[in-house]
Amino acid sequence: MRSYVNFGFALLLAWGVLSVPVEVRAQDAKPSAPASQPVAKSGHQYSGMYTFLKEGEFVQVTVEDAGHVTGFVSRFGDGESDKGAFLDQFFKSGKLEGNKLSFTTEVVHGVTFDFKGTVERGEGKNPGDEAYFVLKGTLTENASDVNKKVTSHSRDVVFKMFPQDAAPAPAARN
């Protein structure tokens, strides 16, 4: 009787294994990739804060899934009404294809920015170092006046990634 129970259990176990789809069993049987193989890059490593046009200004770039890019430009105002005020301009659109980056900001006080360029390795030696990555390309500033006349000014730029430990410290609470 005991051998019938063992045989039945073995038969039940075999039926369970055979009922698992072949794709799942094949997937489980794949050997893991060797450590020397490079990991596919998604662009997430490019996320971070980069310098902008003036000292104290920056652009925050966040690479999300499928090359979608979000972020904002934080800059000082140049107009009569906002001279010296800190302005945040969020990305209206942004994308990363390979190392090609582009973004357009929302309009703030009649000004938008368009960036088209690349993300490249900079002079930083290790991940987390200043300028480990740089944004190189063309920045176009579009300014509209009270009569809705738009003036565009393009320039070649290089924005350096801030060092990872340079993030502002959290404010102390009392």
N, C-alpha and C positions, 0 to 999 in steps of 0.2 A: 504494500500500500504506500509506503514511504517513497518508493521509486516513482510511482505514478504522480505523487504530489510534486516531487522534484522535476519530473518530466513536464508536468503541466505548468509549473512556474517558469521553466526554461522556455517553453513554447510561448507563454504569455509575454515574457521579456523579449523574445525574438520578434513577435508580432508587433510590439511597441516600437522597437528599433526600426523595423521595416516600414512602419506606417509614417515615420518622419520623412518629409519630402527630401528628395535627393539633393536639392540645392542647399538645404540647411546642413545636411551631413557633409557635403563637399565644402561648404563654407567653413565649418568647424575644423575640417582636416587641413586647411591651408596652413603652411608654415608661416610664422611671423616674419616680417621683413627684417633683413639684417640691419644692424645698428649703423652700418656705414652708408646705407641708402639715404639720400636726402628726403626729408619730409616735404610733401607738397605744400607750397606756400599759398596761403589764402589772402595775404595782404594785411592780415590783422597786425603783423609786426610793425607796420607803418603807422599805426594809430599812436597819437601823442600830440604834444604841444610843440609848435615850431615858432621861430621868430617871425615877426611881420615887418612892417616898413620902418618903424621907429623904436627906439629903446622903450621898453615897457609894454609894447604891443605884441600880440601873439595870435596865431591861428591854431585852433584845436581841430584835429582831424581824427575821426573815428571810422575805421573800415569795418563794415558789417558784412553779413553773408551776401554772396553773389555780387560782390564788388560795389554794393551800395555804400555811399559815403555820407556821413552826417558830420556836423561840426559847426563852428562859428569863428568869426574874426572878432577880436576884442581890440579896439583901437581908440585913439583920442580923436575927438571931433575937430574939424578944421573950419567949420562955418562960423558965421557971426553969432548964431544962437547957441552953438554947442562947443565953442572954442575951449579946448582942454578937458571937456567932459569925456568920461569913458563910455564908449558905445559898443554894444554887442550886436553883431550882424550874423544871424543864423543862416546856414546854407539853405537855399531854396531847392537846389539839386546838387548832386555830386556822384561821381562814379570813378571806379578804379578798374582798369582793364590791363592786366599784367602789371607793369609799373607806370602806365600812363594814367595820370590823375587830372580830373577836371572838377571844378565846382563853381557855382554862382551863388552869391549871397542875396538875401532879401534886401529890399530898399529900406534904408534908414537915413532920414534927413536928406532925401534926394540922391543918395549915393549907393551904388552897388559895385561889387567886385566880381570879375570873372578871372579864374585861373585855369590855364591849360599848360600842362607840362608833365614832368616825370618825377618819380621818387627814385633816388639813387643813393648808393652808399656814399657817405661823407668821410670826413677825416677822423671821426671817432674810431678808436681801436676796438672797443668791446660794446656789445649791446648795453644800453643804458648810459653810455658816454654821450657828452655833448656832440652834436653833429654826426651821430652814428648814421642817421639818414638825413638827406636834404631834399627839399622840394625845389626843382629847377624848372623854370618855364617863363611864361609871359603872364603878367598880371595887368588886367585892364580895369581902370577905374572909370565908371560912368557916372557923371554928375548932372542932374537936371536942375535948372534954375526955376524961378517963380513962373516964367513963361513956358515952362515945359520943354525948353531947348536943352538937348542932351549934349554934353561935351565928354568925349572919351580920351583917355590918356593911357597908353600902353607902355610897359617897361619890362625889361628882362630882370628876373629876380632869382635869388637863392635864399630860401628860408631854412635855417638849421634847426634840427630837433633839439629841444631842451634836454639836459641830462635828466634821467629818471628820478633822481632824488631831489630835483629842484622844484618839485610840486609844492605849492604853498602849504605851510603847516596849518593844521586846524586851529581855529581861534580858541583861546582858553575861555572856559566858562566860569563865571563866579557863582 
